């Protein structure tokens, strides 16, 4: 290895703790501190990761993260690349993990520059309530598969968050489709959260995320976000809540719809509602 000050390699995960089975995504930030260009991603060995548990015991590796496109890092330039690590490394046990990246620069005589080790904590979420539903499969004539949707609560960076865990109905789950953070969960929420699955298999989640604000999320059968909208209490229409319309469809009754920076899909105009920093959402 060569001196690490030729390239400044940093790992940034945005937060230090993740739920069990939640996607673990890290950003690798690379700055060229020399007057010579660095050729990155020229071969499959340009970046490697090491993941360890506890006192440095290496975890099992299931493959290699995609290497990405070739990039020429100019003198003084910084580039950022995102990698999802959980499909390739075993994070299946709660606990503390150490993650390090090593960047190889072929046109610098194969110099290898390591990052500092970052510590990540994998933890269990607190189950709140579960719903099981059968969903159709891509195979014609096959029996429906059972999905277990579980709302979980967890504390991330000192705040409570609502998560949706989507898995099969085996115990323990043989397959987890997604563990998705939905938003901040206020410590003492007013009323009950809403949690339903409609006839088409869409999951509806409604909960209080701030003093006067609420989030309404819909998700598909794989636990992927379809829509996220914000509502707030209104002096004339009262406190919003998940209910049904005259046709029996799930809707938000009462309150006032407020476009926000965390709406999905994003609003066409810049919203005036609660800023995203007030929600403190982990990356969804």
C-alpha positions in Angstrom: 0.0 0.0 0.0 1.0 3.6 -0.5 0.4 6.7 1.6 -3.3 7.3 2.1 -2.9 11.1 1.6 -2.5 10.6 -2.2 -6.3 9.9 -2.3 -8.6 10.8 0.5 -11.0 7.9 0.7 -14.0 8.2 3.1 -17.0 6.0 3.9 -20.2 7.8 4.6 -23.4 5.9 5.5 -25.4 8.9 6.7 -26.1 7.1 10.0 -24.4 4.5 12.2 -27.3 2.1 12.9 -29.5 0.0 10.7 -32.4 -2.4 11.2 -31.9 -6.1 10.7 -32.4 -6.9 7.0 -32.6 -3.2 6.1 -30.5 -2.4 2.9 -27.0 -1.2 4.0 -25.9 1.5 1.6 -22.6 3.4 1.9 -21.2 6.3 -0.1 -17.5 6.1 -1.0 -16.1 9.7 -1.3 -12.7 9.9 -3.1 -10.7 13.1 -3.4 -7.5 13.3 -5.5 -4.9 15.1 -3.5 -2.2 15.0 -6.2 -1.5 16.8 -9.5 -1.9 13.5 -11.5 -5.2 12.0 -12.8 -6.4 8.8 -11.2 -8.1 6.2 -13.4 -10.9 4.6 -11.4 -13.1 1.5 -12.2 -10.7 0.4 -15.0 -11.0 -3.2 -13.8 -13.1 -5.3 -11.4 -10.5 -4.9 -8.6 -10.6 -1.1 -8.5 -12.5 -1.1 -5.2 -12.8 -3.7 -2.5 -14.5 -3.8 0.9 -13.7 -5.6 4.1 -16.4 -6.2 6.7 -15.7 -7.5 10.2 -17.6 -8.2 13.4 -16.7 -7.5 17.0 -13.0 -7.7 17.5 -12.2 -7.9 13.8 -13.6 -11.3 12.8 -14.2 -11.2 9.0 -17.8 -11.9 8.0 -18.8 -14.2 5.2 -18.7 -12.8 1.7 -21.3 -13.7 -0.9 -20.0 -11.8 -3.9 -18.5 -8.6 -5.1 -20.4 -5.2 -5.3 -20.7 -3.9 -8.9 -17.6 -1.9 -9.8 -19.4 0.9 -11.7 -18.3 2.9 -14.8 -14.8 4.0 -15.6 -14.0 7.4 -14.2 -11.0 9.7 -14.5 -10.5 11.6 -11.3 -8.7 14.9 -12.1 -6.2 16.6 -9.8 -8.0 18.1 -6.8 -11.4 16.6 -7.9 -13.8 14.7 -5.7 -16.1 11.9 -6.7 -18.8 10.0 -4.8 -20.0 6.5 -5.5 -22.8 4.6 -3.8 -22.6 0.8 -2.9 -25.1 -1.5 -1.4 -23.3 -4.0 0.8 -25.9 -6.3 2.3 -26.3 -8.6 -0.7 -22.6 -9.3 -0.7 -21.7 -9.5 3.0 -23.4 -11.3 5.9 -25.1 -8.7 8.2 -27.7 -11.3 9.4 -26.8 -11.0 13.1 -27.4 -8.0 15.2 -24.2 -6.4 16.5 -21.4 -4.0 15.6 -19.6 -4.2 12.2 -16.5 -2.5 10.9 -16.4 -1.6 7.2 -13.4 -0.4 5.2 -12.9 0.3 1.5 -9.7 -0.1 -0.5 -9.3 1.8 -3.7 -6.9 0.6 -6.4 -5.5 3.1 -9.0 -4.1 1.1 -12.0 -2.3 4.1 -13.6 -0.4 4.7 -10.3 1.4 1.4 -10.5 -1.6 -0.3 -8.9 -1.4 1.8 -5.8 -4.0 0.7 -3.1 -5.4 3.4 -0.8 -7.5 2.4 2.2 -10.3 4.3 3.9 -10.6 4.6 7.7 -12.8 1.9 9.2 -16.4 2.9 9.8 -18.5 1.4 12.5 -22.1 0.3 11.8 -24.6 -1.1 14.3 -27.2 -3.7 13.1 -30.2 -4.0 15.5 -33.6 -5.5 15.8 -36.7 -3.4 15.4 -39.6 -3.6 17.9 -42.6 -5.3 16.2 -45.8 -3.3 16.6 -48.3 -5.2 14.5 -48.4 -7.6 11.6 -50.8 -8.3 8.7 -50.6 -11.4 6.5 -52.1 -11.5 3.0 -51.9 -13.7 0.0 -50.5 -12.2 -3.2 -50.5 -13.6 -6.8 -47.2 -14.8 -8.3 -45.7 -14.4 -11.8 -46.3 -18.1 -12.5 -49.7 -18.8 -14.0 -51.7 -21.4 -12.1 -49.4 -21.2 -9.0 -50.9 -20.8 -5.5 -50.7 -17.3 -4.1 -47.7 -16.5 -1.8 -48.2 -15.2 1.7 -46.7 -11.8 2.6 -46.3 -10.8 6.2 -46.2 -7.0 6.6 -44.9 -5.9 10.0 -44.7 -2.3 11.3 -41.6 -1.9 13.4 -40.3 0.9 15.6 -36.6 1.7 16.1 -34.4 4.5 17.4 -32.0 5.9 14.9 -29.7 8.7 15.8 -31.8 9.4 18.9 -35.1 9.6 17.1 -38.0 7.1 16.8 -38.8 5.8 13.3 -41.5 3.8 11.8 -40.4 0.9 9.5 -42.3 -1.6 7.3 -40.8 -5.0 7.1 -42.1 -7.2 4.2 -41.3 -10.9 4.3 -42.9 -14.3 3.8 -44.9 -15.9 6.6 -42.2 -18.4 7.7 -40.9 -18.1 11.2 -38.1 -17.1 11.1 -38.6 -15.6 7.7 -36.9 -17.5 4.9 -37.1 -14.4 2.6 -37.2 -10.7 3.5 -38.3 -8.6 0.5 -37.6 -5.2 2.1 -37.2 -3.3 5.4 -38.1 0.4 4.7 -38.0 3.5 6.9 -41.2 5.4 6.5 -40.6 8.4 8.7 -40.2 9.9 12.1 -42.6 8.4 14.7 -43.5 10.9 17.4 -42.9 9.5 20.9 -46.4 10.2 22.2 -48.7 10.1 19.1 -52.3 11.2 19.3 -54.7 8.4 18.4 -53.8 5.1 16.7 -51.8 4.7 13.6 -53.5 3.3 10.5 -52.4 0.0 9.0 -54.4 -1.8 6.3 -54.0 -3.8 3.1 -56.6 -3.3 0.4 -58.1 -5.8 -2.1 -55.4 -5.1 -4.7 -52.6 -5.8 -2.3 -51.5 -2.2 -1.6 -50.3 -1.5 1.9 -51.6 1.7 3.6 -49.7 3.1 6.6 -50.7 6.3 8.4 -49.0 7.7 11.5 -48.0 10.9 13.4 -44.5 12.1 12.5 -44.5 15.5 14.2 -46.5 17.6 16.7 -49.2 18.5 14.1 -48.0 16.5 11.1 -48.8 13.0 9.9 -47.5 10.8 7.1 -49.5 8.6 4.8 -47.6 5.9 2.9 -48.7 3.3 0.3 -46.4 0.4 -0.6 -46.6 -2.6 -3.0 -46.4 -6.3 -2.3 -42.6 -6.2 -2.2 -42.5 -3.4 0.4 -41.5 -0.7 -2.1 -42.8 2.8 -1.7 -45.5 3.9 -4.0 -46.6 7.2 -2.4 -45.8 9.3 0.7 -47.8 12.4 1.6 -48.0 14.7 4.6 -51.1 15.9 6.4 -51.5 18.2 9.3 -54.2 19.0 11.8 -56.7 21.7 10.7 -58.9 23.9 13.0 -61.9 23.3 10.9 -61.4 19.7 9.6 -59.8 18.3 12.8 -57.1 15.7 13.1 -56.5 13.5 10.0 -56.9 9.7 10.2 -57.0 6.7 7.8 -60.5 5.8 6.8 -62.6 4.9 3.8 -64.5 6.8 1.2 -68.1 6.1 0.0 -66.7 3.4 -2.4 -64.8 1.6 0.4 -61.4 2.8 -0.7 -58.8 3.8 1.9 -58.3 7.5 2.2 -57.2 10.1 4.7 -60.2 11.8 6.3 -59.9 15.2 8.0 -56.9 17.4 8.4 -55.2 19.3 5.6 -52.9 18.0 2.9 -49.5 19.7 3.1 -46.8 19.1 0.3 -43.4 18.5 1.8 -39.8 17.9 0.8 -40.3 14.2 1.6 -43.3 13.6 -0.6 -43.0 10.7 -3.0 -43.3 11.3 -5.9 -41.7 14.7 -5.4 -44.0 17.7 -5.8 -43.7 19.7 -9.0 -43.3 23.0 -7.0 -41.1 23.7 -4.0 -43.2 22.8 -1.0 -43.9 25.1 1.9 -44.6 22.4 4.4 -42.4 20.9 7.1 -38.7 20.8 6.0 -37.1 17.4 5.5 -34.5 18.1 8.2 -37.4 18.3 10.8 -38.4 14.8 9.8 -34.8 13.6 10.1 -35.6 10.6 7.9 -32.9 8.0 7.3 -32.4 7.4 3.5 -35.3 5.4 2.3 
